[in-house]
Structures are given as structure tokens and as C-alpha cells.
């Protein structure tokens, strides 16, 4: 039986989309700028990405990496599998996955920010990733055939959506039976107040859209997937304001493995 979740007052969707696009346009074009979150190779290695695997990924993709966890140990990707990355950014996780599934597999990156997509596509062409495809779209409305994906992945992106139920429903739709949903994301241990959850700037900062962990997991189960494993990631925001919110509301990063029944 599905649990009915109380719906709080919503953030302004148009304002949120603009702020998210503005922020991640800067992430793509200016990775050297200081943000409230860490980026790049040092972050990736601390989260658990093996150094030898990162050596085989385009450096410019790693420079704009702003993920919040490492989940490929959960994903267990196999040669020939089809992988879909929700919110693929400049492509680091797409290229990582492509190296694992090989040229007999396929990896599709979905993102709504054109500058991120353009950067990722250029890196794909320059580095001969023929099994990779990037598409401009929303993660709530995937341009993907139902039942065609082996593994859906996402890294620090679903918290940015104000319609997380649609994201998980779409993930369920596109997955094959037995397919895996593998993600890392920002959640909270305490319910955030409306002055944060209705603030588009804080949503774009990966804070305002963070959902309480039990409610987040419930949305995955409501979509029809069985959660198999959950772990906490060694992730931390770096700005004083973000650290303050982290301490007050128990904001943290987790990775989840779920399977479509």
C-alpha cells in the first residue's frame, strides 16, 4: 500500500529552474570559481572514485564534477548494459559508466542545462565515446522508451527537483524488470521549514530541496521499487551558511540501490 505524503507549499517552479540553470551553467564554464560546494578530482577521490578509473576520464569533465557520493560499487555495471544518467552535467559519471559497459553498451545522459550538455558532447566527440548520447530534457519527463534501461543513475540532482515523485515514477517506467536505480543525493534527518523549502536560491544550492530521508525512500518505494541498500557518504558543504544548515537540520549525502520488481 502506498503511503500518502503531505505536500508542503511549493517553491516557484519557474524561478527554481532559472536559478538551477544559472548555477550549473557557471559550474560548466567556470569550474575554477569557488562555490558553496566542492568540485573536481579531489572531491571525487574522497567520495570513493578510484584514481586509476579517473585517469581514464576526460579531465575537463572531472573539473566540473559536483556530485555528492560514489555509487558505482552499488551499480555493478556489466559489459553491454544500457545506463541512463539523470542530470548528467558535464559527463563525468557518463564517461565512467561508458568505460565499464564498453562499446557494446550504451550510456545516455539527460540534462536541462545547455552549457553542460554542450561541454559533455564536445568531450564525448573528442575522446571517441561512440556509445554515449546526451539529450536535453527534464528528469521528470524522460524522452526514453519504457522498459529499455538496465541501470538508472543520478548524482546529487534529484534533490533539485520539486517533483521527485515524477522523477522516481519515470525511473521505474524506463527500467527493465529487475533493473537497478542507483543514486547519491542530499537528504535531511529533520523536516526543513517552509522559509527554506520555498526559497529557490536554497534549492539551487542543493539545500532547500533536500527531503527527509524516510520520505525520500518512501517515494522510491511508492514508485514500485525495492530498496536493497543505503549508505552514508563522506560529503560536506564548504560554505559557512551551508555548514550551518547541515548542522541544524541534519543535511547529509546518501547512496541508494533499489531494484524494479
C-alpha positions in Angstrom: 0.0 0.0 0.0 1.3 3.4 -0.9 1.9 6.0 1.8 0.2 9.3 1.2 2.8 12.1 1.9 1.8 15.6 2.9 2.6 18.1 0.2 4.1 21.3 1.5 3.8 24.7 -0.1 5.8 24.5 -3.3 8.8 26.5 -4.5 8.2 28.7 -7.6 9.0 26.3 -10.4 10.0 28.9 -13.0 12.3 30.7 -10.5 13.8 27.4 -9.4 14.6 26.3 -13.0 16.3 29.6 -13.8 18.4 29.6 -10.7 19.4 25.9 -11.2 20.3 26.6 -14.9 22.3 29.7 -13.9 24.3 27.9 -11.2 25.1 24.9 -13.3 26.0 26.9 -16.4 28.7 28.5 -14.2 29.7 25.1 -13.0 30.3 24.0 -16.6 32.0 27.2 -17.8 33.8 28.3 -14.6 34.8 25.2 -12.6 37.7 27.2 -11.0 35.2 29.5 -9.2 34.6 28.9 -5.5 31.1 27.6 -4.8 29.4 26.6 -1.6 30.1 23.0 -2.6 33.4 21.4 -3.6 34.1 20.2 -7.1 36.7 18.3 -9.1 39.0 15.4 -8.8 39.9 15.9 -5.1 36.2 15.6 -4.2 35.7 12.6 -6.5 38.6 10.7 -4.9 37.4 11.5 -1.4 33.9 10.2 -2.2 35.4 6.9 -3.4 36.1 7.1 -7.1 39.3 5.1 -7.8 42.1 7.2 -9.0 43.0 4.8 -11.8 39.5 5.0 -13.1 39.5 8.8 -13.1 42.7 8.7 -15.1 40.6 7.3 -18.0 38.0 10.1 -17.9 38.4 13.5 -19.7 39.9 15.9 -17.2 37.5 18.7 -18.1 34.6 16.6 -17.2 36.2 15.8 -13.8 36.8 19.5 -13.2 33.1 20.3 -13.4 32.1 17.3 -11.3 29.8 18.4 -8.4 28.4 15.0 -7.3 27.7 14.1 -3.7 28.6 10.4 -3.5 30.1 7.3 -5.1 27.6 4.7 -6.1 29.3 2.6 -8.8 30.1 -0.1 -6.2 26.3 -0.5 -5.9 25.7 -0.3 -9.7 27.9 -3.2 -10.6 27.7 -2.3 -14.3 28.3 -5.0 -16.8 29.5 -5.0 -20.4 26.7 -4.4 -22.8 24.3 -2.7 -20.4 22.3 0.4 -21.1 22.7 3.1 -18.5 20.7 6.4 -18.0 22.2 9.3 -16.0 19.6 11.7 -14.6 21.2 15.2 -14.5 24.4 14.2 -16.2 26.1 17.6 -16.1 29.5 17.7 -17.8 29.5 14.0 -18.1 32.0 12.5 -15.6 29.6 9.8 -14.4 28.5 9.1 -18.0 32.1 8.6 -19.1 32.8 6.5 -16.0 29.8 4.3 -16.8 30.8 4.1 -20.5 34.2 2.7 -19.6 32.5 0.0 -17.7 29.8 -1.1 -20.2 32.2 -0.8 -23.1 31.3 -0.2 -26.8 28.7 -3.0 -26.7 26.8 -1.0 -24.1 25.2 2.5 -24.2 25.1 5.4 -21.8 22.5 8.2 -22.1 23.0 11.5 -20.2 19.9 13.7 -19.5 20.3 17.3 -18.5 18.3 20.5 -18.9 21.3 22.9 -18.9 22.6 23.5 -22.5 26.1 24.6 -21.5 26.6 21.4 -19.5 25.3 19.3 -22.4 27.5 21.2 -24.9 30.6 20.7 -22.8 29.8 17.0 -22.3 29.1 16.4 -26.0 32.3 18.1 -27.1 34.3 15.9 -24.7 32.5 12.8 -25.9 33.4 13.5 -29.5 37.0 14.4 -28.7 37.5 11.2 -26.7 35.7 8.8 -29.1 32.9 7.8 -26.7 30.7 6.3 -29.5 28.5 4.5 -27.0 27.5 7.8 -25.3 24.5 10.0 -26.1 23.5 13.3 -24.4 19.9 14.6 -24.6 18.4 17.9 -23.4 15.3 17.2 -21.3 13.8 17.2 -17.8 14.3 14.3 -15.5 10.6 14.4 -14.7 9.7 13.8 -18.4 12.3 11.4 -19.9 12.5 11.0 -23.7 13.2 7.3 -23.2 11.3 4.2 -24.3 9.6 2.3 -21.4 11.5 -0.8 -20.2 14.6 -0.1 -22.2 17.2 0.7 -19.4 19.3 -1.7 -17.3 20.5 0.9 -14.8 19.3 4.4 -13.9 21.9 6.5 -12.0 21.9 10.0 -10.6 24.4 12.0 -8.5 23.2 15.0 -6.4 20.5 16.0 -8.8 17.1 14.7 -7.7 17.1 17.0 -4.7 16.9 19.8 -7.1 13.5 18.7 -8.5 10.3 19.9 -6.9 8.5 16.8 -8.4 10.6 14.0 -7.0 7.7 11.6 -7.2 7.6 12.1 -11.0 11.3 11.5 -11.2 11.0 8.1 -9.5 7.9 7.2 -11.5 9.8 7.9 -14.7 12.8 5.9 -13.5 10.5 3.0 -12.8 8.9 3.3 -16.2 12.1 3.3 -18.2 13.8 0.5 -16.3 13.6 -3.1 -17.4 12.1 -5.5 -14.9 15.0 -6.3 -12.5 16.7 -3.1 -13.5 18.6 -1.0 -10.9 18.1 2.5 -9.6 21.4 3.7 -8.2 21.8 7.2 -6.9 23.6 9.6 -4.5 21.6 12.6 -3.2 21.2 15.1 -0.4 18.7 14.4 2.3 17.9 15.6 5.8 17.1 14.0 9.2 14.8 16.8 10.2 12.0 18.4 8.2 13.1 21.7 6.6 10.9 24.8 7.4 9.0 26.5 4.6 11.2 29.6 4.5 13.9 27.2 3.2 11.8 24.8 1.1 10.2 27.7 -0.7 13.4 29.5 -1.4 14.5 28.9 -5.0 18.1 30.1 -4.3 18.5 27.5 -1.5 17.0 24.8 -3.8 19.6 25.6 -6.4 22.2 25.3 -3.7 21.2 21.7 -3.1 19.8 22.5 0.4 16.2 23.8 0.0 15.1 20.7 -2.0 16.6 18.1 0.4 13.8 15.8 1.6 13.6 14.0 4.9 15.3 10.6 4.4 12.3 8.4 5.3 10.0 10.4 3.0 12.6 10.2 0.2 12.9 6.4 0.5 9.1 6.2 0.6 8.8 7.9 -2.8 11.1 5.3 -4.3 9.0 2.5 -2.9 5.8 4.2 -3.9 7.1 4.2 -7.5 7.3 0.4 -7.3 11.0 -0.2 -6.5 12.5 -2.2 -3.7 15.3 -0.6 -1.7 18.2 -3.0 -1.3 21.0 -0.9 0.3 21.5 2.5 1.8 24.9 4.1 2.9 26.0 7.5 4.0 28.7 9.3 2.0 31.7 11.3 3.2 30.3 14.6 1.8 30.2 18.1 3.3 29.3 21.5 2.0 32.1 24.1 2.4 30.4 27.5 2.8 29.6 28.7 6.4 25.9 29.1 5.7 25.6 25.6 4.2 27.5 24.1 7.1 25.2 25.8 9.5 22.1 24.4 7.8 23.8 21.0 7.7 24.3 21.0 11.4 20.8 22.4 12.3 18.8 20.1 10.0 21.0 17.0 9.7 21.6 17.5 6.0 23.8 14.7 4.6 24.5 12.7 1.5 23.4 9.1 1.0 23.6 6.5 -1.7 20.8 4.1 -2.5 20.4 0.9 -4.5 16.8 0.0 -5.5 15.5 -2.6 -7.9 12.4 -2.6 -10.1 10.3 -5.6 -9.1 
